[in-house]
Amino acid sequence: MKIALIGASGYVGSALLKEALSRGHHVTALVSRPERIEAQANLTAAKVDVQDSAQLAEQLKGFDAVLSAFSGHAQAEQLDYFVKGIRSIIAAAKAVQAPRLLVVGGAGSLEVAPGVQLVDTPEFPEQWKASALGAREALNLLRAETELNWTLLSPSAMLQPGQRTGQFRLGKDQLLVDAEGNSHISVEDYAVAMIDELEKGEHQRSRFTVGY
């Protein structure tokens, strides 16, 4: 497939880039600093300003899918910047009638009890709250869409470097925890789940989650 990957040099984006290329997809990495992208087969790098929706739309033409790893790990003062960026990405994808838009989400909007989201619990770390609220707003914006064929993948509570095992569970709107009560997934396996979804399309127009 021909994939436009926004934020390909970031923490999650670089894992998605590696996974997509390993499966033979052709990726255009849309990043703020293309010089950071190492040259590889089937890979093109281009500079992008996510906040410029009209320019972004021009760059999203002709792809089988748009994959957004635009970072939600922002400080509180950058929350508006992140939400504006997500709005711009949605508008650009709609403008070019992108066949699919897949978005890296957050764990904060997952339920830990009926009607209770992780981000709203007293234990939720304050330093991650702005990121979680931004990611929740992104989900709300996508759920309000009637035109886009979107998918958002929320990780488990802990998304850390680890191994690519290909062994994990999928869920919908509830936080996944293991037998010890831990909620975690490696960034490598998160990437596997996202590219699986890109290829199989089993969660179109919905959010899902991945964990061990």
C-alpha positions in Angstrom: 0.0 0.0 0.0 1.0 3.6 -0.4 0.9 5.2 3.1 1.3 8.8 4.2 2.7 8.7 7.7 2.5 11.9 9.7 5.0 12.2 12.5 7.2 9.3 11.3 10.3 10.4 13.3 8.5 10.4 16.6 8.5 7.8 19.4 5.5 5.9 18.0 5.8 7.1 14.5 9.3 5.6 14.1 8.0 2.2 15.2 5.1 2.4 12.8 7.5 3.4 10.0 9.7 0.4 10.7 6.8 -2.1 10.8 5.2 -0.7 7.6 8.4 -0.9 5.7 9.2 -4.4 6.9 5.9 -5.5 5.3 6.7 -4.0 2.0 4.5 -1.0 2.1 5.6 2.3 0.4 5.7 5.1 3.0 5.9 8.8 2.6 7.1 10.2 5.9 5.6 13.6 6.6 7.7 15.3 9.3 8.9 18.7 10.4 12.6 17.7 9.8 13.0 15.3 6.9 16.8 15.2 7.4 16.2 13.0 10.4 14.7 10.3 8.3 17.3 7.7 7.2 17.1 6.8 3.5 15.6 3.4 2.9 13.9 1.5 0.1 10.2 2.3 -0.4 10.6 5.4 1.8 10.2 9.1 0.8 10.5 11.9 3.4 8.9 15.3 3.0 8.6 18.4 5.2 5.1 19.2 6.6 3.4 21.8 8.6 0.5 19.9 10.3 -1.2 23.2 11.2 -1.5 24.3 7.6 -4.5 22.2 6.5 -4.5 23.4 2.9 -0.8 22.5 2.4 -1.3 19.2 4.2 -4.2 18.3 2.0 -2.0 18.7 -1.1 0.5 16.3 0.4 -2.1 13.7 1.3 -3.3 13.2 -2.3 -3.0 9.8 -3.9 -2.5 7.5 -0.9 -4.2 4.3 0.1 -4.2 5.4 3.7 -3.2 8.3 6.0 -1.6 7.3 9.3 -1.2 10.0 11.9 1.3 9.7 14.7 1.1 13.4 15.4 2.3 13.6 19.0 -0.2 13.9 21.8 2.6 14.0 24.4 2.4 17.8 24.8 2.8 20.0 27.8 -0.3 21.7 29.1 0.5 24.9 27.2 0.7 22.9 24.0 -2.7 21.3 24.3 -4.4 23.8 22.0 -1.6 23.3 19.5 -2.2 19.5 19.5 -6.0 19.8 19.1 -5.6 22.3 16.3 -3.2 19.9 14.6 -5.6 17.0 14.9 -8.4 19.2 13.4 -6.1 20.1 10.6 -5.3 16.5 9.8 -9.0 15.6 9.9 -9.9 18.5 7.5 -7.0 17.6 5.1 -8.0 13.9 5.0 -11.6 14.9 4.3 -10.5 17.3 1.6 -8.7 14.7 -0.4 -11.3 12.0 0.5 -8.6 9.8 2.0 -9.7 6.1 1.8 -8.7 5.6 5.4 -7.3 7.7 8.3 -5.7 5.8 11.2 -4.8 7.7 14.3 -2.5 7.0 17.2 -4.6 7.6 20.3 -4.1 7.6 24.1 -5.0 5.3 26.9 -6.6 8.1 29.0 -10.0 7.8 27.3 -10.3 4.1 28.0 -12.8 3.0 30.7 -11.6 1.5 34.0 -15.1 1.1 35.3 -18.5 1.7 33.7 -18.6 5.4 32.7 -15.2 6.1 34.3 -12.2 6.9 32.0 -8.6 6.4 33.1 -7.8 10.1 32.8 -10.5 11.1 35.2 -9.2 8.9 38.1 -7.4 10.4 41.0 -4.3 8.2 40.3 -3.8 9.5 36.8 -0.3 11.2 36.6 -0.6 15.0 36.4 2.3 15.3 33.9 0.4 13.2 31.3 -3.0 14.8 31.8 -2.7 17.4 29.0 -1.6 14.6 26.6 -4.5 12.4 27.6 -7.1 15.2 27.3 -5.8 16.1 23.9 -6.0 12.5 22.8 -9.5 12.2 24.2 -10.5 15.3 22.2 -9.1 13.7 19.1 -11.3 10.7 19.7 -14.3 12.8 20.2 -13.6 14.7 17.0 -13.3 11.5 15.0 -16.5 10.1 16.5 -18.4 13.1 15.3 -17.2 12.5 11.7 -19.8 11.3 9.2 -17.6 11.3 6.1 -14.2 9.9 7.1 -13.4 6.2 7.3 -11.3 6.6 10.5 -9.8 4.3 13.1 -8.1 5.2 16.4 -5.9 2.8 18.3 -5.4 3.4 22.0 -2.4 1.8 23.7 -2.4 0.3 27.2 -1.6 2.5 30.1 2.2 1.8 29.7 3.6 2.1 26.2 7.3 1.4 26.4 10.2 0.1 24.3 10.3 -3.6 24.3 10.1 -6.6 22.0 8.1 -7.3 18.9 6.2 -10.5 19.9 3.1 -10.3 17.8 1.3 -11.8 20.8 -1.3 -9.5 22.4 -5.0 -8.9 23.0 -7.3 -6.5 21.4 -10.2 -4.7 23.1 -12.6 -1.8 22.4 -13.2 0.9 25.0 -12.1 -0.7 28.2 -8.5 -0.6 29.5 -6.8 -4.0 29.1 -4.9 -5.4 32.1 -3.0 -8.6 32.6 -3.4 -11.2 35.4 -1.2 -9.1 37.7 -3.3 -6.0 37.1 -0.8 -4.3 34.8 -1.8 -2.5 31.6 1.1 -2.4 29.2 2.2 -2.9 25.6 5.5 -2.5 23.8 5.7 0.2 21.2 6.9 -2.5 18.8 3.7 -4.6 19.3 1.6 -1.5 19.2 3.0 -0.9 15.7 2.1 -4.5 14.8 -1.5 -4.0 15.8 -1.8 -0.7 13.9 -0.3 -2.1 10.7 -2.5 -5.2 11.1 -5.5 -2.9 11.2 -4.2 -1.0 8.2 -4.1 -4.2 6.2 -7.2 -5.9 7.5 -9.6 -3.0 8.3 -11.4 -4.8 11.1 -12.1 -1.6 13.2 -13.3 0.9 10.7 -15.1 4.0 12.0 -14.2 3.0 15.6 -11.6 3.0 18.4 -9.9 -0.1 19.7 -7.1 -0.9 22.1 -4.2 -3.3 22.4 -2.5 -4.8 25.4 -1.0 -8.0 26.9 
